[in-house]
Amino acid sequence: MPPSAKAASPALRLEAVGHRFRAGKRAVTALDGITADAAPGAITGLIGPDGAGKTTLMRLIAGLLRLDAGRIEVLGIDVVRDPLAVQARLGYMPQRFGLYEDLSVRENLDLYADLQGVPPAARAGRYAELLHMTGLGPFTRRMAGRLSGGMKQKLGLACTLVNPPDLLLLDEPTVGVDPVSRRELWQIIDHLTRTAHMTVLFSTAYLDEAERCDSVLLIHDGRLLGSGPPGSFTAEMAGRTFFATASSGRRRLQARLAGAPNVIDAVIQGARVRVVTAAASPPDADVLAPDLPDLAFVPTAPRFEDGFVARLRALNTAAAPAARPAAIPNAPVGGNGGGDMISVRHLTRRFGAFTAVDDVSFQVARGEIFGLLGANGAGKSTTFRMLCGLLPASEGSLRVAGFDLRTAAATARGRIGYMAQKFSLYGDLSVRQNLRFFSSAYRLFGGRQRDRIDWAVNEFDLTPLLNDTARDLPLGFKQRLALACALMHEPDILFLDEPTSGVDPLARRDFWRRINLLAEAGVTVLVTTHFMEEAEYCDRLAIMAQGRVLTAGNPEAIKATARTSALPDPTMEDAFIAIIEAAAAHSATEAA
């Protein structure tokens, strides 16, 4: 083959790829006739809702699953005929990369160099390059278990690259990673494609990341819905995106517009609601909401996420059910009446000589959504555990639902619903059994228990999955089940610790529609998240770093701190990065 023809050949070729498996008693078609290419030396994004088949496709490409139909060719090699030859030329970083947490950074690199057959003489130079690229040079002796989430992901990527592959498969490597670390990971990936001409297949739940790819593959229910440059998806949305404002309040306006005719998407963005229409024509305020005389729509530029949502909304199966709020007591029964539902004053938590939370104070009112943002390791989850009565404070005061957690932690916990950062239900139990267990744990029995389980099944559309084991559920349904269990006892306060990490945009919209309705019904919500778009749903935010609160306020005020002549309309991610970097620079100056 002439060199020019070889260079033009796809690095990855998929021809009518099909794969099936069983989940419990259900036969599942994970992939159905996928045909696509990935260009050499480029970044190809792999996107789609939870359960679309993205991870299955990556495992098939890596030769880790048996192909049921079709053909996969990697770098000109047939995966079925010669999987070992393919595996020798690709690197694969799965969602849960197997770092050894009781080994140091250097020892993890040594282990993966051994596994990948890297000669000892070649390691020093390769390690130096990888440690410089990932910024892990100063941490070679640190145990992997003591790294932050972002640093763990960078170490996992370094281990995958110990023996430089020609094709790199990355399965949602930025899930659960803060925006600063996410940006650093992308700098590494850009470097790999630009200087090493590596081909990258990148699966992601962040649609702003898909915009950075050279091309994208959109799959849904195992089928290819579209492919091409991200701009081609965005171009389809010309004339269909608007900002809506009204005096009724953004949460009520969003709920009103989400189900309106000709509106296929409505999400809160700052003080406004971003609206996507089914047709390229401005919404008619008089028709959509004649009782809102000040409702106004202003055109705004489309983005890739709009095209993604529009394609999925065109499929009836992708339409999210209308959310209904849980029944909420009329008023809290506690020591503070109608005052703050959460009161944190001078909260400090030490682990030996390490201060994880350092003199933190904030208050949250009834029915308010309050966000805790911060880089990995900032102290957010430690703060959550103290607020839930799971961890005692070293200093300071904590009051939840009017109760002092030092003296009435058990009583306060009865008023709290908690959704953990990691799926915390029982994977070996079925959906039905998890609902029964958690309702019993909340002391619900007899008819009351049956009523609440029936409510959860209907509210979260769990009927088809009642007999499936929890670990076999798609991530979006795991999240639904976890939220259903957290709401089983109708709590006054809901703690959400990165509840949508790894969940696709449609599932996130469904989730936040429910949370907004709960807040409107009077439930107080405290949430941590790495999705900066989700921070826009919060009434107020606090941004933390190294255990301290750097700034607090409403989303618009925090974004305004990053406004410059060069950046007149900063996003929440722009503001977050600016605040974190300013704090890091200040700490470095003080240390010097």
Residue pairs with C-beta under 8 A, 6 or more apart in sequence:
1 9
7 40
9 40
9 76
10 37
10 38
10 39
10 40
10 73
11 38
11 39
11 40
11 41
11 74
11 75
11 166
11 167
11 199
12 37
12 38
12 44
12 61
12 72
12 73
12 74
12 75
12 167
12 199
12 201
13 37
13 38
13 71
13 72
13 73
14 34
14 35
14 36
14 37
14 57
14 70
14 71
14 72
15 35
15 70
15 71
15 72
15 73
16 33
16 34
16 35
16 69
16 70
16 71
17 31
17 33
17 34
17 35
17 57
17 60
17 67
17 69
17 70
17 71
17 72
18 29
18 31
18 32
18 33
18 34
18 67
18 68
18 69
18 70
19 29
19 30
19 31
19 53
19 56
19 60
19 65
19 67
19 68
19 69
19 222
20 27
20 28
20 29
20 30
20 68
21 28
21 30
21 56
22 28
23 468
23 472
24 467
24 468
24 469
24 472
25 467
26 468
29 221
29 222
30 53
30 56
30 222
31 53
31 56
31 57
31 60
31 219
31 222
32 221
32 222
32 223
33 69
33 70
33 223
33 224
34 53
34 57
34 70
34 219
34 222
34 223
34 224
35 70
35 224
36 217
36 224
36 227
38 44
38 199
38 201
38 215
39 199
39 214
39 215
40 197
40 199
41 193
41 197
41 198
41 199
42 193
42 199
42 200
42 214
42 215
43 189
43 193
43 200
43 202
43 212
43 213
43 214
44 199
44 200
44 201
44 202
44 213
44 214
44 215
44 216
44 217
45 202
45 203
45 204
45 209
45 210
45 212
45 213
45 215
45 216
45 217
45 230
46 54
46 57
46 58
46 201
46 202
46 203
46 204
46 216
46 217
46 219
47 54
47 203
47 204
47 207
47 210
47 216
47 217
47 218
47 219
47 308
48 54
48 218
48 219
48 220
48 225
48 504
49 220
49 312
49 318
49 476
49 504
49 505
49 506
49 507
50 474
50 475
50 476
50 477
50 503
50 504
50 507
51 221
51 474
51 475
51 476
52 219
52 220
52 221
52 222
52 504
53 219
53 221
53 222
54 171
54 203
54 219
55 94
55 95
55 171
55 203
56 65
57 219
58 92
58 94
58 169
58 171
58 201
58 203
59 65
60 67
60 72
60 79
61 72
61 74
61 79
61 86
61 90
61 169
61 201
62 86
62 87
62 90
62 92
62 169
63 79
63 83
63 84
63 86
63 87
64 92
67 79
67 80
71 78
71 80
72 78
72 79
72 80
73 79
74 86
74 89
74 90
74 167
75 86
75 89
75 90
75 166
75 167
77 85
77 86
77 89
79 86
89 165
89 166
89 167
90 165
90 166
90 167
90 168
90 169
91 160
91 161
91 163
91 165
91 167
91 168
91 169
92 160
92 168
92 169
92 171
93 156
93 157
93 160
93 168
93 169
93 170
93 171
93 173
94 171
95 171
95 172
95 175
95 502
97 152
97 153
97 156
97 159
97 160
99 108
99 144
99 152
99 155
99 156
99 159
100 107
100 108
100 111
100 144
101 143
101 144
101 145
102 143
102 144
102 145
103 111
103 143
103 144
104 140
104 141
104 142
104 143
104 144
105 131
105 136
105 139
105 140
105 141
105 142
105 144
105 147
105 155
106 127
106 140
106 141
108 144
108 155
108 159
109 123
109 127
109 130
109 158
109 159
109 162
110 123
111 159
112 159
112 160
112 162
113 123
113 126
113 162
113 163
116 162
116 163
117 163
118 126
118 162
118 163
123 162
126 162
126 164
130 136
130 158
130 161
130 162
131 137
131 140
131 158
133 158
133 188
133 191
134 154
134 155
134 157
134 158
134 184
134 188
135 154
135 184
136 151
136 154
136 155
136 158
139 147
139 151
144 152
144 155
147 155
148 181
148 375
148 376
148 377
149 176
149 177
149 178
149 181
149 376
149 377
150 177
150 178
150 180
150 181
150 182
150 184
150 185
150 375
150 376
151 181
151 376
153 173
153 174
153 177
153 181
153 185
154 181
154 184
154 185
154 188
156 173
157 170
157 173
157 185
157 188
160 168
161 168
161 192
164 196
164 198
165 198
166 198
166 199
167 198
167 199
167 200
167 201
168 192
168 198
168 199
168 200
168 201
169 201
170 189
170 200
170 201
170 202
170 203
171 203
172 203
172 204
172 205
172 502
173 185
173 202
174 181
174 182
174 185
174 186
174 204
174 206
174 209
175 205
175 501
175 502
176 376
176 421
176 498
176 501
176 502
176 530
177 185
177 376
177 530
178 374
178 375
178 376
178 378
178 530
179 530
179 532
179 573
179 576
179 577
180 375
180 576
180 577
180 580
180 581
181 375
181 376
182 206
182 209
182 530
183 577
186 209
186 212
189 200
189 202
192 198
192 200
193 199
193 200
202 209
202 213
204 210
205 502
205 503
205 504
205 505
206 531
207 303
207 304
207 305
207 308
207 505
208 303
208 304
208 305
210 216
210 230
210 304
210 308
211 230
211 234
211 303
211 304
213 230
214 229
215 227
215 228
215 229
215 230
216 226
216 227
216 228
216 229
216 230
216 233
217 224
217 226
217 227
218 224
218 225
218 226
218 227
218 233
218 308
218 311
219 225
220 311
220 312
220 315
220 318
221 317
225 311
225 312
226 233
226 311
230 304
233 304
233 307
233 308
233 311
234 302
234 303
234 304
234 306
234 307
235 302
236 307
236 310
237 276
237 302
237 303
237 306
237 307
237 310
238 280
238 302
239 280
239 281
239 299
240 276
240 277
240 278
240 279
240 280
240 302
240 306
240 310
241 274
241 275
241 276
241 277
241 299
241 300
241 301
241 302
241 303
241 306
242 274
242 275
242 276
242 277
242 282
242 283
242 297
242 298
242 299
242 300
243 269
243 272
243 273
243 274
243 275
243 297
243 298
243 300
244 253
244 257
244 266
244 272
244 273
244 274
244 275
244 283
244 295
244 296
244 297
245 253
245 271
245 272
245 273
245 294
245 295
245 296
245 298
246 253
246 289
246 292
246 294
246 295
246 296
247 292
247 294
248 256
248 292
250 268
250 271
250 272
250 273
251 268
251 516
251 519
251 520
252 520
253 273
253 292
253 295
254 266
254 267
254 268
254 273
254 516
255 513
255 516
255 517
255 520
256 288
256 289
256 292
257 263
257 266
257 273
257 275
257 288
257 289
258 265
258 266
258 513
259 322
260 266
260 283
260 288
260 289
261 287
261 288
262 277
262 278
262 279
262 281
262 283
263 275
263 276
263 277
263 278
263 283
263 288
264 276
264 277
264 278
264 309
264 310
264 313
265 274
265 275
265 276
265 306
265 309
265 310
265 313
265 509
266 273
266 274
266 275
266 276
267 273
267 274
267 509
267 512
267 533
268 274
268 512
268 516
268 536
268 537
269 533
269 536
270 536
270 555
270 556
270 559
271 556
274 300
275 283
275 297
276 306
276 309
276 310
277 283
278 310
282 297
282 299
283 297
285 292
285 295
285 296
285 297
288 295
289 295
305 505
308 505
309 505
309 506
309 509
312 318
312 506
313 319
318 506
320 506
320 509
320 510
320 513
321 461
321 510
323 459
323 510
323 513
323 514
323 517
324 459
324 517
325 514
325 517
325 518
325 520
325 521
325 523
326 455
326 459
326 487
326 490
326 518
326 521
326 523
327 490
328 490
328 492
328 518
328 521
328 522
328 523
329 490
329 492
330 522
331 338
332 338
332 341
332 366
332 401
332 402
332 415
332 492
333 402
334 401
334 402
334 403
334 415
335 399
335 402
335 403
335 404
336 343
336 399
336 402
337 402
338 366
339 402
340 363
340 364
340 365
340 366
340 399
341 364
341 365
341 366
341 368
341 400
341 401
341 402
341 492
341 493
341 524
342 362
342 363
342 364
342 370
342 387
342 399
342 400
342 493
342 524
342 526
343 363
343 397
343 398
343 399
344 360
344 361
344 362
344 363
344 383
344 387
344 396
344 397
344 398
345 361
345 396
345 397
346 359
346 360
346 361
346 395
346 396
346 397
347 357
347 359
347 360
347 361
347 383
347 386
347 393
347 395
347 396
347 397
347 398
348 355
348 357
348 358
348 359
348 360
348 393
348 394
348 395
348 396
349 355
349 356
349 357
349 379
349 382
349 383
349 386
349 391
349 393
349 394
350 356
350 394
355 547
356 379
356 382
356 547
357 379
357 382
357 383
357 386
357 547
358 379
358 546
358 547
358 548
359 396
359 548
360 379
360 383
360 396
360 544
360 547
360 548
360 549
361 396
361 549
362 370
362 542
362 549
362 552
364 370
364 524
364 526
364 540
365 524
366 492
366 522
366 524
367 519
367 520
367 521
367 522
367 523
367 524
368 519
368 524
368 525
368 539
368 540
369 515
369 516
369 519
369 525
369 527
369 537
369 538
369 539
370 524
370 525
370 526
370 527
370 538
370 539
370 540
370 541
370 542
371 526
371 527
371 528
371 529
371 534
371 535
371 537
371 538
371 540
371 541
371 542
372 380
372 383
372 384
372 526
372 527
372 528
372 541
372 542
372 544
373 380
373 528
373 529
373 532
373 535
373 541
373 542
373 543
373 544
373 576
374 380
374 528
374 543
374 544
374 545
374 580
375 545
375 580
378 544
378 545
378 546
378 547
379 544
379 546
379 547
379 548
380 497
380 528
380 544
381 421
381 497
381 528
382 391
382 547
383 544
384 418
384 495
384 497
384 526
384 528
385 391
386 392
386 393
386 398
386 405
387 398
387 400
387 405
387 495
387 526
388 413
388 416
388 418
388 495
389 400
389 405
389 409
389 410
389 412
389 413
389 416
392 406
393 405
393 406
397 404
397 406
398 404
398 405
398 406
399 405
400 412
400 415
400 416
400 493
401 412
401 415
401 416
401 492
401 493
403 409
403 411
403 412
403 415
405 412
414 442
414 489
415 491
415 492
415 493
416 491
416 492
416 493
416 494
416 495
417 486
417 487
417 488
417 489
417 491
417 493
417 494
417 495
418 486
418 494
418 495
418 497
419 482
419 483
419 486
419 494
419 495
419 496
419 497
419 499
420 482
420 497
421 497
421 498
421 501
421 528
423 470
423 478
423 482
424 482
425 434
425 438
425 470
425 478
425 481
425 482
425 485
426 433
426 434
426 437
426 470
427 469
427 470
427 471
428 469
428 470
428 471
429 437
429 469
429 470
430 466
430 467
430 468
430 469
430 470
431 462
431 465
431 466
431 467
431 468
431 470
431 473
431 481
432 453
432 466
432 467
434 470
434 481
434 485
435 453
435 456
435 457
435 462
435 481
435 484
435 485
435 488
436 449
436 453
438 485
438 488
439 449
439 452
439 453
439 488
439 489
440 449
442 488
442 489
443 489
444 452
444 488
444 489
452 488
452 489
452 490
453 488
456 462
456 484
456 485
456 487
456 488
457 463
457 466
459 484
460 480
460 481
460 483
460 484
461 480
462 477
462 480
462 481
462 484
465 473
465 477
470 478
470 481
473 481
475 502
475 503
475 504
475 507
476 503
476 504
476 506
476 507
476 510
479 499
479 500
479 503
479 507
479 511
480 511
482 499
483 499
483 511
483 514
486 494
487 494
487 518
491 523
492 522
492 523
492 524
493 523
493 524
493 525
493 526
494 515
494 518
494 523
494 524
494 525
494 526
495 526
495 527
496 515
496 525
496 526
496 527
496 528
496 529
497 527
497 528
498 528
498 529
498 530
499 511
499 527
499 529
500 507
500 508
500 511
500 512
500 529
500 531
500 534
501 529
501 530
503 511
508 531
508 534
512 534
512 537
515 525
515 527
515 537
516 537
518 525
519 525
527 534
527 538
529 535
532 571
532 572
532 573
532 576
533 572
535 541
535 555
535 572
535 576
536 555
536 572
538 555
539 554
540 552
540 553
540 554
541 552
541 553
541 554
541 555
541 558
542 549
542 551
542 552
543 549
543 550
543 551
543 552
543 558
543 576
543 579
543 580
544 550
545 580
545 583
545 584
546 583
546 587
550 579
550 580
550 583
551 558
551 561
551 579
555 572
558 572
558 575
558 579
559 570
559 571
559 572
559 574
559 575
560 570
561 575
561 578
561 579
562 570
562 574
562 575
562 578
562 579
563 569
563 570
564 570
567 574
570 578
